[in-house]
Amino acid sequence: MTQVVLEQKSIINLAQEGNPEAIAALINQVIAKKGITAIAKCKDNWLHIVLVGDEIPDRSVYCRFIIDGVSRLNPQNIDFVRIYGRKSDHKWPSWTEAFDLAQIPYFPPIPPQITTVTRPPEPRKRKPPKYRKLSKKKIRLLLMGGVTWLMVAVLGVVFSYQINSSSTNKRQQLEPLEQNDPNTSETQTPTPQATRKPTPKPAVVTSPAINNKDFITIKAVGDIVPGTNFPNNRLPQNQQDLFKNVKAYLQGADILFGNFESTLTNYPRTAKDTSRPMVHAFRNPPEYAKLLKEVGFTVMSVANNHSFDFTVKGFEDTIKNLESVGVKAVGKKEQILYKNIKGVEVAFIAFSHLAWHNSINDLPSAIALVKQAQKKASIVVISFHGGAEGTGAMRVRNRQENFYGENRGNLVLFSRTMIDNGADLVLGHGPHVPRAMELYKGKLIAYSLGNFVGYRTLSTRGALGESLILEVKLNPQGEFISGKITPVQLDRRGIPSLDKGTTSIPIIRNLTKLDFPQTNLKFELNGHIIKEEKNSKKP
């Protein structure tokens, strides 16, 4: 018996050190009886747990059980957990959920209906005299090593109860996980009875309730390529399919902004040699402008490396077609776009790494534009298309970024310089992946919003398919009040949907912690972005 306990203690110690095999072993001690097997792997500070069974594992029950157990173990160097459920004869998971261990979701307590617990039969009959001979020292040792081990047994009881619960009750247990409802601006969850760490609850520091009339709300998304009809037809059969899954989440803002990384033209001649590898020219029929208007876009950047795919004619057609349906386009060189929102003048200036647009590499000209906009506008919003591309370019460095021989700019230097000279919000796109955010002098910088729509044009593998809708609230002076990330995931076709696994939230939170550890932004599990006031140092 002592040897069994010591082996169990060794597994627990390994699990607390972050060993994925040990964590899987503890989980399997309970769920193996239910015909489910857990496989665990660690990558960076993520713990990935795959649940495999003859039937699809119940999402609500298993997430509850695993996250409760892992949070109690508090494994070293693990900040996030992603759980997958799949049938044994399926290659891909049927569902997935992601969790931030620093902000564990609340699970309702189990109703006190369990009156008896049936324990498994002991392999051997224990002899009472053996226990009477144990010294106090040995008993203390067993008690110290058995706290977490007992947790496994307790969770087994909880798990067994959950498995036998009705499907209606299971659904109710899952409800706290389903956040980002477009019909509610705040996610309300009951106060948890216990937390992983005695840290202040996020609700305490949530931005105060403010009348909508007192601030400007901007929603922004990244790169949009709604298919192409060049050099062959890669357009969807139904345009409405492109945004139908996310349209509801794009509503409710004073301004909806996006980067249109294609052209709206019928002009037949491309300016690019598309016979070369990695060279693409994107073109959409002019009527796609109506689709963008129907979705709700009010301002779109056309300053990017695809805006001149069909020469100057295609660029001018794109602007004309957008504005013909009431969507303002910004991206011409030396252009400042003004919009009056609730009596507040808001200016937009778009930049790219190309000399055809306002260039992120020409700081004196960029400064002059911001100062000019500041004379008329109370709020100045900067959009830039720059930086290296792909999953290897997720980190933000305070240095020049190069991609395929092009100078894609020093985005930290550019963004901070814009704010130093009067800008209030900087929205980045171009790398095709989410990047960190920074609060600089009270102003928000989003270094990349990733892909948003890339129908049969943009890669969606890995982080290239993780996206977001960023919501930012500014006061009339341009100060950042609060924000929110609505997580989005692109399927293999490049069509976005709400990501219930909320993958982009921990990605951006972790990147921000790595790239800008001093910034006073806090990312809650439900996507809310909070400005944390720095405590003044005591004399």
C-alpha positions as CSV (number, residue, x, y, z in Angstrom):
1,M,0.0,0.0,0.0
2,T,2.8,2.4,0.9
3,Q,4.5,1.7,-2.4
4,V,1.3,2.5,-4.3
5,V,0.9,5.8,-2.5
6,L,4.5,6.8,-3.1
7,E,4.1,6.0,-6.8
8,Q,0.9,8.1,-6.9
9,K,2.8,10.9,-5.1
10,S,5.6,10.7,-7.7
11,I,3.0,11.0,-10.5
12,I,1.5,14.0,-8.8
13,N,4.9,15.7,-8.3
14,L,5.6,15.2,-12.0
15,A,2.2,16.6,-12.9
16,Q,2.8,19.6,-10.7
17,E,6.1,20.2,-12.6
18,G,4.1,20.3,-15.9
19,N,4.8,16.8,-17.1
20,P,2.1,16.1,-19.7
21,E,2.3,12.3,-19.4
22,A,1.8,12.5,-15.7
23,I,-1.2,14.9,-16.1
24,A,-2.7,12.5,-18.6
25,A,-2.1,9.6,-16.2
26,L,-4.0,11.3,-13.4
27,I,-6.9,12.1,-15.8
28,N,-7.0,8.6,-17.1
29,Q,-7.3,7.2,-13.6
30,V,-10.8,8.5,-13.7
31,I,-12.0,8.7,-17.3
32,A,-10.6,5.3,-18.5
33,K,-13.5,3.7,-16.7
34,K,-15.8,5.6,-19.0
35,G,-14.2,4.4,-22.1
36,I,-12.3,7.6,-22.8
37,T,-8.5,8.0,-23.1
38,A,-6.6,11.3,-22.5
39,I,-3.5,12.2,-24.5
40,A,-1.5,15.2,-23.3
41,K,1.3,17.3,-24.8
42,C,2.9,20.6,-24.0
43,K,4.1,23.3,-26.4
44,D,5.5,26.5,-25.0
45,N,3.2,27.4,-22.1
46,W,0.2,25.5,-23.6
47,L,-1.1,22.1,-22.4
48,H,-3.0,20.3,-25.1
49,I,-5.3,17.4,-24.0
50,V,-7.0,15.2,-26.6
51,L,-9.9,13.0,-25.4
52,V,-10.5,10.0,-27.5
53,G,-13.5,7.7,-27.2
54,D,-15.8,5.4,-29.1
55,E,-18.4,8.2,-28.9
56,I,-17.7,11.9,-28.9
57,P,-16.8,12.9,-25.3
58,D,-19.2,15.2,-23.7
59,R,-17.8,18.7,-23.9
60,S,-19.3,20.3,-20.8
61,V,-18.6,17.4,-18.5
62,Y,-15.0,16.7,-19.5
63,C,-14.0,20.4,-19.7
64,R,-15.4,20.9,-16.2
65,F,-13.6,17.9,-14.8
66,I,-10.2,18.5,-16.5
67,I,-9.9,22.3,-15.9
68,D,-10.9,21.9,-12.2
69,G,-8.3,19.2,-11.8
70,V,-5.5,21.0,-13.7
71,S,-6.1,24.3,-11.9
72,R,-5.8,22.5,-8.6
73,L,-2.6,20.9,-9.6
74,N,-1.3,24.3,-10.7
75,P,1.4,22.8,-13.0
76,Q,4.6,24.8,-13.5
77,N,5.1,26.7,-16.8
78,I,1.6,26.1,-18.0
79,D,-0.7,29.1,-18.5
80,F,-3.2,27.8,-21.0
81,V,-5.1,24.6,-21.6
82,R,-6.7,23.5,-24.8
83,I,-9.0,20.4,-24.7
84,Y,-10.1,18.5,-27.8
85,G,-12.7,15.8,-28.1
86,R,-12.9,13.3,-30.9
87,K,-14.1,9.8,-31.8
88,S,-11.5,7.1,-32.1
89,D,-12.3,6.6,-35.8
90,H,-12.1,10.3,-36.6
91,K,-9.0,12.1,-37.6
92,W,-10.1,15.6,-36.5
93,P,-11.6,16.7,-33.2
94,S,-15.4,17.3,-33.0
95,W,-15.0,20.1,-30.6
96,T,-12.3,22.1,-28.8
97,E,-12.2,24.5,-25.9
98,A,-9.3,26.8,-24.7
99,F,-8.8,28.1,-21.1
100,D,-6.6,30.6,-19.4
101,L,-5.6,29.2,-16.1
102,A,-5.0,32.6,-14.7
103,Q,-8.7,33.4,-15.2
104,I,-10.5,30.1,-14.7
105,P,-14.2,30.1,-15.8
106,Y,-16.7,29.6,-13.1
107,F,-18.4,26.2,-12.9
108,P,-21.7,26.0,-10.9
109,P,-21.4,23.8,-7.8
110,I,-22.7,20.3,-8.0
111,P,-26.1,20.0,-6.4
112,P,-25.9,18.1,-3.1
113,Q,-27.8,15.1,-4.3
114,I,-25.0,12.5,-3.9
115,T,-25.7,10.7,-0.6
116,T,-23.6,7.6,-1.1
117,V,-20.4,6.8,-2.9
118,T,-19.6,3.4,-4.3
119,R,-15.9,2.8,-4.1
120,P,-14.2,0.3,-6.3
121,P,-13.3,-3.0,-4.6
122,E,-9.8,-3.2,-3.0
123,P,-7.4,-5.5,-4.8
124,R,-6.5,-7.1,-1.5
125,K,-8.0,-7.2,2.0
126,R,-6.2,-4.8,4.2
127,K,-5.1,-6.0,7.6
128,P,-5.8,-3.5,10.3
129,P,-2.7,-4.3,12.4
130,K,-0.6,-3.0,9.5
131,Y,-2.0,0.5,10.0
132,R,-1.6,0.4,13.8
133,K,2.1,-0.1,13.3
134,L,2.5,3.1,11.2
135,S,4.6,5.8,12.9
136,K,3.3,9.4,13.1
137,K,6.1,10.4,10.8
138,K,4.9,8.0,8.1
139,I,1.3,9.1,8.5
140,R,2.3,12.8,8.1
141,L,4.3,11.9,5.0
142,L,1.3,10.1,3.5
143,L,-1.0,12.9,4.3
144,M,1.3,15.5,2.8
145,G,1.6,13.5,-0.4
146,G,-2.0,12.6,-0.6
147,V,-3.8,16.0,-0.8
148,T,-3.7,16.2,-4.5
149,W,-4.2,12.4,-4.8
150,L,-7.4,12.8,-2.9
151,M,-8.4,15.5,-5.3
152,V,-8.4,12.9,-8.1
153,A,-10.7,10.7,-6.1
154,V,-13.1,13.6,-5.3
155,L,-13.1,14.6,-9.0
156,G,-13.9,11.0,-9.8
157,V,-17.1,11.3,-7.7
158,V,-17.9,14.6,-9.3
159,F,-17.2,13.2,-12.8
160,S,-19.4,10.1,-12.2
161,Y,-22.3,12.4,-11.1
162,Q,-21.9,14.6,-14.1
163,I,-21.8,11.6,-16.5
164,N,-25.1,10.4,-15.2
165,S,-26.7,13.9,-15.2
166,S,-29.5,14.8,-17.6
167,S,-28.5,16.4,-20.9
168,T,-30.4,19.5,-19.9
169,N,-28.3,19.9,-16.8
170,K,-25.2,19.4,-18.8
171,R,-26.2,22.2,-21.1
172,Q,-26.7,24.5,-18.1
173,Q,-23.2,23.7,-16.8
174,L,-21.7,24.7,-20.2
175,E,-23.4,28.1,-20.4
176,P,-20.7,30.0,-18.5
177,L,-18.2,28.9,-21.2
178,E,-20.3,30.3,-24.0
179,Q,-19.3,33.9,-24.0
180,N,-19.1,36.7,-26.6
181,D,-22.8,36.7,-27.2
182,P,-23.5,39.4,-29.8
183,N,-26.7,40.4,-28.0
184,T,-25.0,41.2,-24.7
185,S,-22.2,43.7,-24.2
186,E,-20.9,42.2,-21.0
187,T,-20.6,38.5,-20.0
188,Q,-22.1,38.0,-16.5
189,T,-21.0,35.0,-14.6
190,P,-21.7,34.1,-11.0
191,T,-18.9,34.9,-8.5
192,P,-16.8,31.7,-8.1
193,Q,-16.6,30.2,-4.7
194,A,-12.9,29.4,-5.2
195,T,-10.2,30.5,-7.5
196,R,-6.9,29.2,-8.5
197,K,-5.0,32.1,-7.0
198,P,-6.1,34.8,-4.6
199,T,-5.9,37.5,-7.2
200,P,-8.5,40.3,-7.5
201,K,-11.5,39.4,-9.6
202,P,-11.5,41.0,-13.0
203,A,-15.0,42.4,-12.4
204,V,-13.4,44.8,-9.8
205,V,-11.3,46.5,-12.4
206,T,-13.7,46.4,-15.3
207,S,-14.1,49.7,-17.0
208,P,-16.9,51.7,-15.4
209,A,-20.4,52.0,-17.0
210,I,-20.4,54.9,-19.3
211,N,-23.2,56.3,-21.4
212,N,-22.7,55.4,-25.1
213,K,-23.0,59.1,-25.9
214,D,-19.8,59.8,-24.0
215,F,-17.5,57.8,-26.2
216,I,-16.8,56.7,-29.7
217,T,-16.9,53.0,-30.4
218,I,-14.8,51.6,-33.3
219,K,-14.8,48.0,-34.4
220,A,-11.9,46.9,-36.6
221,V,-10.8,43.7,-38.5
222,G,-7.8,42.8,-40.5
223,D,-7.2,41.6,-44.1
224,I,-10.2,41.0,-46.3
225,V,-10.0,39.2,-49.7
226,P,-13.5,37.9,-50.6
227,G,-12.2,35.6,-53.3
228,T,-10.9,36.6,-56.7
229,N,-11.9,36.1,-60.4
230,F,-8.3,36.4,-61.6
231,P,-6.6,34.5,-63.2
232,N,-9.4,32.0,-62.6
233,N,-12.7,32.1,-60.9
234,R,-12.4,31.6,-57.1
235,L,-15.5,33.5,-56.0
236,P,-18.1,31.9,-53.7
237,Q,-21.4,30.8,-55.3
238,N,-23.2,32.9,-52.7
239,Q,-21.5,36.2,-51.6
240,Q,-23.6,36.2,-48.4
241,D,-21.7,33.1,-47.1
242,L,-18.6,35.1,-46.6
243,F,-19.8,37.1,-43.6
244,K,-23.0,35.4,-42.5
245,N,-21.4,33.7,-39.5
246,V,-19.9,36.9,-38.1
247,K,-22.2,39.7,-39.4
248,A,-24.0,40.0,-36.0
249,Y,-20.8,40.5,-34.2
250,L,-19.8,43.4,-36.5
251,Q,-22.8,45.5,-35.6
252,G,-23.2,48.1,-32.8
253,A,-20.2,50.4,-33.4
254,D,-20.0,54.0,-34.6
255,I,-17.4,52.9,-37.1
256,L,-16.6,49.5,-38.6
257,F,-13.2,49.5,-40.1
258,G,-11.4,46.8,-42.3
259,N,-8.5,46.5,-44.7
260,F,-9.7,45.6,-48.2
261,E,-6.8,43.7,-49.6
262,S,-8.2,43.2,-53.1
263,T,-9.6,45.4,-55.9
264,L,-13.1,46.2,-57.1
265,T,-12.8,46.6,-60.8
266,N,-13.4,45.0,-64.2
267,Y,-10.1,46.2,-65.6
268,P,-8.6,43.3,-67.4
269,R,-4.8,43.9,-67.1
270,T,-2.8,43.2,-64.0
271,A,0.3,45.1,-63.0
272,K,1.9,41.9,-61.6
273,D,3.7,39.0,-63.2
274,T,1.6,36.2,-61.6
275,S,3.6,33.5,-63.4
276,R,6.2,34.0,-60.7
277,P,5.9,32.0,-57.5
278,M,4.3,33.8,-54.5
279,V,3.0,36.6,-56.7
280,H,-0.8,37.1,-56.6
281,A,-3.2,39.6,-58.1
282,F,-6.7,39.8,-56.5
283,R,-9.8,41.2,-58.2
284,N,-13.4,41.2,-57.2
285,P,-16.5,42.3,-59.2
286,P,-17.6,45.9,-58.4
287,E,-20.9,44.7,-57.0
288,Y,-19.0,43.2,-54.0
289,A,-18.9,46.8,-52.7
290,K,-22.6,46.4,-51.8
291,L,-21.8,43.3,-49.8
292,L,-19.3,45.3,-47.7
293,K,-21.9,48.0,-47.1
294,E,-24.6,45.4,-46.1
295,V,-22.2,43.9,-43.6
296,G,-21.8,47.3,-42.0
297,F,-18.4,48.6,-43.0
298,T,-18.1,52.4,-42.9
299,V,-14.4,53.0,-43.4
300,M,-12.0,50.7,-45.4
301,S,-8.3,51.0,-45.9
302,V,-7.1,50.5,-49.5
303,A,-3.4,51.2,-48.6
304,N,-1.8,47.7,-49.0
305,N,0.4,45.7,-51.4
306,H,-2.6,44.5,-53.4
307,S,-4.4,47.9,-54.0
308,F,-2.5,48.4,-57.3
309,D,-2.8,44.8,-58.6
310,F,-4.7,46.1,-61.6
311,T,-2.7,49.3,-62.1
312,V,-3.8,52.8,-61.1
313,K,-7.1,52.2,-62.9
314,G,-8.0,49.3,-60.6
315,F,-7.0,51.4,-57.5
316,E,-9.3,54.3,-58.6
317,D,-12.1,51.9,-59.4
318,T,-11.9,50.3,-56.0
319,I,-12.3,53.7,-54.3
320,K,-15.1,54.8,-56.6
321,N,-17.0,51.6,-56.1
322,L,-16.7,51.6,-52.3
323,E,-17.8,55.2,-52.0
324,S,-20.7,54.8,-54.5
325,V,-22.4,52.6,-51.9
326,G,-21.5,54.8,-48.9
327,V,-18.3,53.1,-47.7
328,K,-15.5,55.6,-47.2
329,A,-12.1,54.5,-48.6
330,V,-8.8,55.8,-47.2
331,G,-5.4,55.1,-48.8
332,K,-4.5,57.8,-51.3
333,K,-1.2,59.5,-50.8
334,E,-1.5,62.6,-48.5
335,Q,-5.2,61.7,-47.9
336,I,-6.9,62.5,-44.6
337,L,-10.4,61.2,-44.3
338,Y,-12.7,63.0,-41.8
339,K,-15.9,61.6,-40.3
340,N,-18.2,63.4,-37.8
341,I,-19.3,61.0,-35.1
342,K,-21.7,62.2,-32.4
343,G,-20.4,65.7,-33.0
344,V,-16.8,64.6,-32.7
345,E,-14.5,65.0,-35.7
346,V,-12.6,61.8,-36.3
347,A,-9.7,61.6,-38.8
348,F,-8.4,58.5,-40.6
349,I,-5.0,58.2,-42.3
350,A,-3.8,55.0,-44.0
351,F,-0.2,53.9,-44.5
352,S,1.6,51.0,-46.1
353,H,5.3,50.2,-46.7
354,L,5.0,51.3,-50.4
355,A,5.8,54.7,-51.7
356,W,2.6,54.8,-53.7
357,H,0.7,55.3,-50.4
358,N,1.6,57.3,-47.3
359,S,4.7,55.4,-46.3
360,I,5.5,54.0,-42.8
361,N,9.1,54.5,-43.8
362,D,8.8,58.2,-44.4
363,L,8.4,59.5,-40.8
364,P,8.7,63.2,-41.5
365,S,5.8,63.1,-44.0
366,A,3.8,60.9,-41.7
367,I,4.3,63.3,-38.8
368,A,3.2,66.2,-41.0
369,L,-0.1,64.4,-41.9
370,V,-0.9,63.7,-38.3
371,K,-0.3,67.3,-37.2
372,Q,-2.5,68.5,-40.1
373,A,-5.3,66.1,-39.1
374,Q,-5.0,67.2,-35.5
375,K,-5.9,70.8,-36.5
376,K,-9.4,69.8,-37.5
377,A,-10.1,66.5,-35.7
378,S,-10.4,65.6,-32.0
379,I,-9.5,61.9,-32.7
380,V,-6.9,60.7,-35.2
381,V,-6.9,57.0,-36.2
382,I,-3.9,55.5,-38.0
383,S,-4.1,52.4,-40.1
384,F,-0.9,50.7,-41.4
385,H,-0.2,47.8,-43.6
386,G,3.3,46.6,-42.8
387,G,5.6,44.0,-41.2
388,A,6.8,40.6,-42.2
389,E,4.2,37.9,-42.9
390,G,3.3,34.4,-41.7
391,T,3.4,32.3,-38.5
392,G,7.1,33.1,-38.1
393,A,6.3,36.8,-37.8
394,M,4.0,36.9,-34.8
395,R,6.5,38.7,-32.5
396,V,6.8,42.5,-32.6
397,R,10.4,43.9,-32.5
398,N,11.5,47.5,-32.3
399,R,13.5,47.2,-35.5
400,Q,13.1,47.1,-39.2
401,E,11.2,44.1,-40.6
402,N,12.0,42.8,-44.1
403,F,10.0,40.4,-46.2
404,Y,10.9,39.2,-49.7
405,G,13.5,41.9,-50.0
406,E,11.0,44.7,-49.0
407,N,11.5,47.1,-46.1
408,R,8.2,46.5,-44.3
409,G,9.0,49.1,-41.6
410,N,9.8,49.4,-37.9
411,L,6.3,49.2,-36.7
412,V,7.1,50.0,-33.0
413,L,9.0,53.2,-34.0
414,F,6.3,54.2,-36.5
415,S,3.3,53.6,-34.2
416,R,4.9,55.4,-31.2
417,T,6.0,58.3,-33.4
418,M,2.4,58.7,-34.6
419,I,1.1,58.8,-31.0
420,D,3.9,61.2,-29.9
421,N,2.7,63.6,-32.6
422,G,-1.0,63.4,-31.9
423,A,-2.5,60.1,-33.1
424,D,-5.0,58.4,-30.7
425,L,-5.4,54.9,-32.1
426,V,-3.2,52.7,-34.3
427,L,-4.7,49.7,-36.2
428,G,-2.2,47.4,-37.9
429,H,-2.6,44.7,-40.5
430,G,-0.4,42.9,-43.0
431,P,1.4,40.1,-41.2
432,H,-1.8,37.9,-41.7
433,V,-1.5,36.7,-38.0
434,P,-2.6,38.3,-34.7
435,R,0.1,40.3,-32.9
436,A,0.5,41.9,-29.6
437,M,-1.2,45.1,-28.4
438,E,0.3,48.0,-26.5
439,L,-1.0,50.9,-24.5
440,Y,1.4,53.7,-25.2
441,K,0.8,57.1,-23.4
442,G,-2.8,56.1,-22.9
443,K,-3.4,55.2,-26.6
444,L,-3.9,51.7,-28.0
445,I,-1.7,50.2,-30.6
446,A,-2.9,46.9,-32.2
447,Y,0.1,45.7,-34.2
448,S,-1.8,43.2,-36.3
449,L,-5.5,42.1,-36.6
450,G,-4.7,39.1,-38.7
451,N,-6.7,37.7,-41.6
452,F,-10.5,38.2,-41.6
453,V,-11.7,36.9,-44.9
454,G,-9.6,35.1,-47.4
455,Y,-11.8,33.0,-49.6
456,R,-9.6,30.5,-51.5
457,T,-6.8,33.1,-51.5
458,L,-5.2,33.4,-48.1
459,S,-3.7,30.6,-46.1
460,T,-5.6,29.7,-42.9
461,R,-3.2,27.1,-41.5
462,G,-2.3,27.5,-37.8
463,A,-2.2,31.0,-36.5
464,L,-3.1,32.3,-40.0
465,G,-6.6,31.1,-39.4
466,E,-6.9,32.7,-35.9
467,S,-8.5,36.1,-36.1
468,L,-10.6,38.7,-34.1
469,I,-12.9,41.6,-34.2
470,L,-11.4,44.4,-32.1
471,E,-13.7,46.8,-30.3
472,V,-12.3,50.0,-28.9
473,K,-14.0,52.7,-26.9
474,L,-12.4,56.2,-26.9
475,N,-13.5,59.3,-25.1
476,P,-13.9,62.5,-27.2
477,Q,-10.2,63.3,-26.4
478,G,-9.1,60.0,-27.9
479,E,-8.1,58.3,-24.7
480,F,-8.5,54.6,-24.5
481,I,-11.4,53.6,-22.2
482,S,-11.8,49.9,-22.8
483,G,-11.7,47.3,-25.5
484,K,-12.9,43.8,-26.4
485,I,-11.7,40.9,-28.5
486,T,-14.3,38.8,-30.2
487,P,-12.4,35.7,-31.3
488,V,-12.8,34.5,-34.8
489,Q,-11.5,31.5,-36.7
490,L,-11.3,31.0,-40.5
491,D,-12.1,27.7,-42.0
492,R,-10.1,26.1,-44.8
493,R,-11.9,28.2,-47.4
494,G,-11.1,31.4,-45.5
495,I,-14.6,32.0,-44.2
496,P,-14.7,33.4,-40.6
497,S,-16.9,32.1,-37.8
498,L,-17.0,32.9,-34.1
499,D,-14.4,30.8,-32.3
500,K,-15.9,29.3,-29.2
501,G,-12.5,28.1,-28.3
502,T,-11.4,31.7,-28.0
503,T,-7.9,30.9,-29.3
504,S,-7.0,34.4,-30.4
505,I,-7.5,35.9,-26.9
506,P,-4.7,33.9,-25.1
507,I,-2.5,34.3,-28.2
508,I,-2.7,38.1,-28.1
509,R,-2.5,38.1,-24.3
510,N,0.7,35.9,-24.3
511,L,2.3,37.9,-27.2
512,T,1.6,41.2,-25.4
513,K,3.2,39.8,-22.2
514,L,6.3,38.8,-24.2
515,D,6.7,41.8,-26.4
516,F,5.4,44.6,-24.1
517,P,5.7,43.3,-20.6
518,Q,5.4,46.8,-19.1
519,T,2.2,47.8,-20.9
520,N,-0.8,48.2,-18.5
521,L,-3.3,46.2,-20.4
522,K,-5.2,43.2,-19.0
523,F,-6.9,40.7,-21.2
524,E,-9.8,38.9,-19.6
525,L,-10.9,35.4,-20.5
526,N,-14.1,36.7,-22.1
527,G,-12.0,39.1,-24.4
528,H,-12.5,42.3,-22.5
529,I,-9.4,44.6,-22.6
530,I,-8.9,46.6,-19.4
531,K,-6.6,49.5,-18.8
532,E,-5.0,48.9,-15.4
533,E,-3.9,52.0,-13.5
534,K,-0.3,51.7,-12.3
535,N,0.0,52.0,-8.6
536,S,2.0,55.0,-7.6
537,K,5.2,54.2,-5.6
538,K,5.1,55.0,-1.9
539,P,7.8,57.5,-0.8
